[in-house]
Amino acid sequence: MLSKIQHQILVCLAALLLTSGFWPAATSTAASGAAATALGPAIEIAAYELPSDVSLNYTLFAGGASDGQAIWMAPQETDKVVKLDPVTGAMTSYNNWPAGFTKGYGAFSDIVFDGQSLWMIPALADRIIKLDPASGVMTGYNSWPAGFNNTSPRFSGGIFDGQYIWLVPSSANALIRLDPATGSMASYNDWPSGFTLPNYAFTDGIFDGQNLWLVPNTASSVIKVDTATGDMTAYDNWPSGFAKGFYAFNGGIFDGRSMWMIPYNANQVVKLDTSTGEMTGYDDWPAGFNKSGSLLGKSTFDGRYIWVKASSFSSLFRIDTTTGEMESFSNWPAGVNANPMYSAMFDGLNVWLIPTASTQVIRVSSVPVMQPAIAGDMQADLAWEPVNGAIGYKIYQSQTLGSSGAEVATVGSSVYSRTVTGLTNGMTYYYSVKAAFAGRDSSASNEVSAVPLSTDANLSHLALSDGSLNPLFEESTTVYTAAVGSNVSEITVTPEVSTSAATVTINGAAAASGSPFGPLPLTDGNNIIEVKVTAQIGTTKTYTVTVTRAAATPSPTASPTPTASPTPTVTPAPTPSPISGGGSSGGTSSPAAVAGINLNGTLVPASTIDTTKPIAVLEASPHTGSSAVYASIPASVLAGFASKNGAILLEIKAPYGSYRIPVQLASLIPGLQELLAESKLGANDISFKLTLTDKSGDPSLRDALTSGLPDGKVIGAPVHARVDIVNAGTGAVLRSVDTYSSEMTKLIPLSAEPKAIPKYWGAFRFDEATKQLAFVPARKLNIGGVWFAAIRSAADGTYVIAENKVVFSDMSKHWGEPLARLAAAKGLVNGIGGGKFAPERTVTRAEFAAMLTRALGANALPASYAVDSQPLTREQMAGMVAAAISKTEELPAGHADGGFINVNGYKDIASVKPAYLEAVRSMAELGIMTGTGGSRYEPQRETSRAQAGAVLIRTLIVLGKIDGLEG
């Protein structure tokens, strides 16, 4: 009997923290949609030495439990309870056992925390021990129920159901329920009919919210216990190929739906669906692992993955509960004894490996993973996949590959990206990031590189050897004219680029900045000179100079002797001409009408429009009492413009919106030729009437905005655009244009102040028939200091720009929150209701096909593409995106900054199905879908809603259809 309670404390201020080992965890939280608490996207390992006063007997500890502040390890063979500070690694040992209790070998099998106290579950010990984590005081309980057979080893584990602690029998004859408030116990031994309770029957169990599930060791069945009634049910419908063995399992894990039984001698991990009792076996062990020669220790669950250490095999295993896939990690740091078995436990931040035959406690913790850097002009855009529990992130920059570099920025825990500015173009920079935790930083992430390149494709000066530029040179003006006399037969051009990194060509030939180029020969009339500047990053800008050389004046000839002029005849006054020119319509000919455009009732002569410019803007305001502006453009006028400049656009501009009409409009209208033939009209017998209407007062549109965008706010006037095909001779409307074979640009003014434009906004087309709003591609465009939303759509109709600040309560600090909010703001994805997004929910092929249709149009996918309700894998998603892009768009080139991603670097690239390999390669090169961390692609992994939304947004950004997030 102990005299005064002895409380021996040893604080290991100098606990030996061995060299950390770091390797990617293959599946990142960001890329794979792991639970918010799951370890990753990469992991590192550190080891802490046990206190010197702990006796090193085999087996040391039975397991560990967290009280929210510290890790407590229950002794099996050793003589003390050990508390570990998870922040510092300092350890404290306790052996102030209660009076009447003698700590012997094999004392405890488990330790359980009930929210207030820790309970050590007896194996060979004669009582349960309660430990107060605040004081370290221990209390014993051994008032066993009547009829209880106290046979050793008594219990194999303990389960806390929120009210009671249940002691799982090993060789005891009953399941024991302990009330932690009173210490009273009740026994349950009404075993199912046909079931015989053997010695060493069970190895722990789980609680599913209503029932206990006891995991068999030598027992023949899994036993379900109803905690309300004590009723027991046996399940032994083992999966195909399963060989149970004598000591079958070493405990179980509950993932929220199923129980996973971890094999000791059994040959498979077995998942049991707790709603049906159905069992599934998994035995696709990692390469090199021989299950028949190894035993698995106690496991733990981090919210997605099961972590377990095998004996006689130097690997840590991770089992993905969403797929059953198993993975091993064996790159242990120097000094770590990796061979013995460990018991695993998770404290909400780290996985801890509690030693059985080692002097070290192992910490497995998260490390962030950098995504490929995107280089810009004197800057680099960085992003990383976050880790659970980080209080911030530290960004490191270096100009030497493999060096740690210097810390250049620190950001908060909810920030997962950073733009680094002030860089030198053309220089290679290397970046890594560390997660900051309380008391420590993680190891550095993987290293990414960026080579910032200049985007400046401007000329700073342009001069001709003869003639003057009109207008005077400005770097933003790209179209010029100049006139020279007939005596000038050649000319030189001197371009000067704004930055030395840019290159310049003149009429396709390389030129030197600041040096005269030429001479270029001139012919009578117009001579076009193209000066093309290529920025360091690869973008181009073309300046065009049209030099007009005067024709030589012919020598005069002698005039003939004049003859008397005939008496003139009187010409009748001409008949008044209509405002817009038309084609022939029969009848007596009359003088030709003035060719031009009817702009809201005013004639704009075609001859007054400068066709040398890329865009001709015709501006008008609605008449009093009207909310519309119109422009009637004869097809013959457009044809005339096209003959002079096929690239010119006519912009019809109202105060609330603009519409850009290409001069090839007639060729972009499906079915126009058939309509002309049916109407017996020629190509020049029609005109096109564009009407732009301010729809701010439309009640049906207001209703659609209220129901479709409840959090929305209109930031640009709703505009209805309509083009009618008109018989120029009669003025009759032949029909309206529904769709075009190419996208048309509509502009809606937003603000002159960029900060006034919200971060989350979308452009929408209002369907008059269904009264619904649908996504349309749009980007911000600055014209003359005013910001516009530039909408690209192949259909006319009503368009509106709205701020849409959607917030999802289940995505706070989630890696995919910014992109999910952007996708939702643009109407591409929806929440599931109740303000939630369900970012980890699996997406089906049909659901993703619907997303692609919303993003890229109704014909985004080939008709033969499988769009069933099966879960969408990553390789299938790559295939669908690639198919949609190739069907609707010209596939863009890879990264202009040279950031080519070689998919052959992925460790599992060989597992990509051949049908998807080219799609995987294309998507990686474009930066739309890269690996999941740790040089892995995981092609068969199922896709989450967060991943699908992110891929959708990246696709639209790469295609230039929307802007990315800023700031």
Buried (B, 14 or more C-beta within 10 A) or exposed (E): EEEEEEBEEBBBEEBEBBEBBBBBBBBBBBBBBBBBBBBBBBBBBBBBBBBEEBEEBEBBBBBBBBBEEBBBBBBBBBBBBBBBBBEBBBBBBBBBBBEEBEBEBBBBBBBBBBEEBBBBBBBBBBBBBBBEBEEBBBBBBBEBBEEBEEEBBBBBBBBBBEEBBBBBBBBBBBBBBBEBEEBEBBBBBEBEEEBEBBBBBBBBBBBBEEBBBBBBBBBBBBBBBEBEEBEBBBBBEBBEEBBBBEBBBBBBBBBEEBBBBBBBBBBBBBBBEBEEBEBBBBBEBBEEBEBEEBBBBBBBBBBBBBBBBBBEBBBBBBBBBBBBBBBBBBBBBEEBBBBBBBBBBBBEBBBBBBBBBBBBBBBBBBBBBBBBBBBBBBBBBBBBBBBBBBEBBBBBBBEEEEEEBEEBBEBEBBBBBBBBEEBEBEEBBBBBBBBBBEEBEBBBBBBBBBBBBBBBBBBBEBEBBBBBBEEEBEBEBBBBBBBBEEEBEBBBBBBBBBBEBBBBBBBEEEBEBEEBBBEBEBEEEEBEBEBBBBBBBBBEBEBBBBBBBEEEEEEEEEEEEEEEEEEEEEEEEEEEBEBBBBBEEEEEEEEEBBBBBBBBEEBBEBEEBEBBBEEBBBEBEBEEEEBBBBBBBBBBBBBBBBEEBEEBBBBBBBBBBBBBBBBBBBEBBEEBEEBBEEBEBEEBBBBBBBBBBBBBEBEEBBEBBEEBBEEBEBBBBBBBBBBBBBBBBEEEEBEEBEBBEEBBBBBBBBBEEEEEBBEBBBBBBBBBEEEBBBBBBBBBBEBEEEBBBBBBBBBBBBBBBBBBBBBBEBBEEBBBBBBBBBBBBBBBBEBEEEEEBBBBBBBBBEBBBBBBBBBBBEEBBEEEBEBEEEBBBBBBBBBBBBBBBEBBBEEBEBBBBBBEBEBEEBBBBEEBEEEBBEBBBBBBBBBBBBBBBBBBBBBBBBBBBBBBBBBBBBBBBBBEBBBBEEE
